[in-house]
Amino acid sequence: MSAPRLEIDLDKIQHNTRTLVDRLAFRGIAVSGVTKASLGSPEIALALLRGGVRGLADSRIENIEAMRLARVPGAMTLIRSPMISQVDRVVAHADVSFNTELEVLSKLSSAAISAGKTHGVVLMVELGDLREGILPGDVHDMVGEALRHPGLTLEGIGTNLACRSGVVPSSENMAELSGLADSIEATFGIKLRVVSGGNSANLSWVLGAASVGRVNELRLGEALLLGREPLTRQPIEGLYADAFTLYAEVIEAKQKPSLPWGEIAQSAFGELPPAIDRGPVWQTIFAVGRQDTDPEGLQPPKGMEVLAASSDHLIVAQGSSSLPAGAEAAFQVNYSALVRAMTSNFVAKVLAAPSIQAR
């Protein structure tokens, strides 16, 4: 079998999804399955739908188009603010998009009218993470503008935390979102269908809060795919953390000094080598690199340690011996490594045979 390859266990993804969908249903919260890390894979999207997600969400219209072409059913939401250059495609293929800009709303409205369609919008609110979002004091003005645009339906409001700045979802910022939802409904005499509280980083708050207020949706990707909670990257009880495994092949295995020699400058990626002399080490090189994945996001097999990586090489230290050339090793991936591996044309994607064991 070719390497590098990413083996994907759809049964484990479906199990993770069903487990979290059921847990969150007790709190009155629906789940949108985020497909951006899987590059809009139809097979993974269908596993999420079998697991009970209400709809699918992606940050790239290209991924949504790919799922539509593959006849993946269900509602689809574009969760990155649309580019004006793509509004026609957004209206044609996404049921809903997340928005923060008046000019984008205007262009979406025109595109929807031209297509004879109605397009749903969710207004994103900035609650401290300093990525996308309308400042709270400006939300009512944006709601008024959204309601005035023909061809658009205001579906609700949402927010995003713990992405750019790592701001933790809390009772305080989620209460602010709920308060805005109440205020909008009272001011404009409307009912918001969606109050989207955030992503997988919201799970600790949701499952531990006394009340979730108006929040009735989460957009989950990492938790469903990798079974981990993003704030700490710890495994979530009852979920599989190994639905994705990256296999790489050894192309060199030699004992070498741990320190380079000669005049030292920056590496190809602006790094400096380690300054600690560990003596000779068994150094194994795998045919996978930064062009294929995020080396810092790889967890090697027991007894191995990732030392460094270039575009095409992953250098790993082993104990007193090394795997021979042609051998393979299995690496677990974090979210960053998964996104890069799914995006790389050099990493084969293989759907593994069903492997769920009774828990």
Number of C-alpha atoms within 10 A of each C-alpha: 7 11 18 23 22 25 19 22 23 24 21 25 28 23 22 25 28 21 17 23 24 17 15 19 13 10 17 14 21 24 26 26 32 31 26 21 21 21 22 25 19 21 16 22 27 19 23 31 21 15 22 20 25 17 19 29 29 26 21 19 27 15 20 28 19 16 23 17 11 12 10 19 14 14 14 25 26 25 22 17 19 24 14 14 10 14 21 18 17 26 28 16 21 23 17 23 26 24 25 22 16 12 10 17 22 20 19 30 25 19 23 22 16 12 13 12 15 18 24 20 23 28 25 26 23 21 22 20 18 16 15 21 22 18 14 14 11 10 20 16 9 18 17 14 13 22 14 13 16 15 22 24 17 21 19 21 26 26 27 26 25 20 15 12 11 14 17 17 25 15 17 9 17 24 16 15 25 22 13 20 21 15 13 20 13 11 10 12 9 12 14 16 13 19 25 27 27 20 25 22 29 23 21 16 16 22 14 10 13 10 13 19 18 21 24 19 22 28 26 25 26 24 28 29 33 26 27 24 19 23 17 8 15 11 15 19 11 12 23 22 24 19 25 25 22 26 22 24 22 23 18 17 21 17 15 14 14 19 14 12 7 5 5 9 10 9 10 10 10 7 10 11 14 12 9 8 10 10 9 12 19 19 25 28 26 26 19 29 21 19 18 24 25 20 25 15 16 21 18 16 13 8 9 17 17 19 16 17 20 15 15 14 21 21 21 21 23 19 11 9 14 21 19 15 15 12 12 17 16 18 19 20 26 23 20 16 22 26 18 21 28 22 17 15 11 15 22 18 19 15 14 15 11 11 11 13 6 4 5
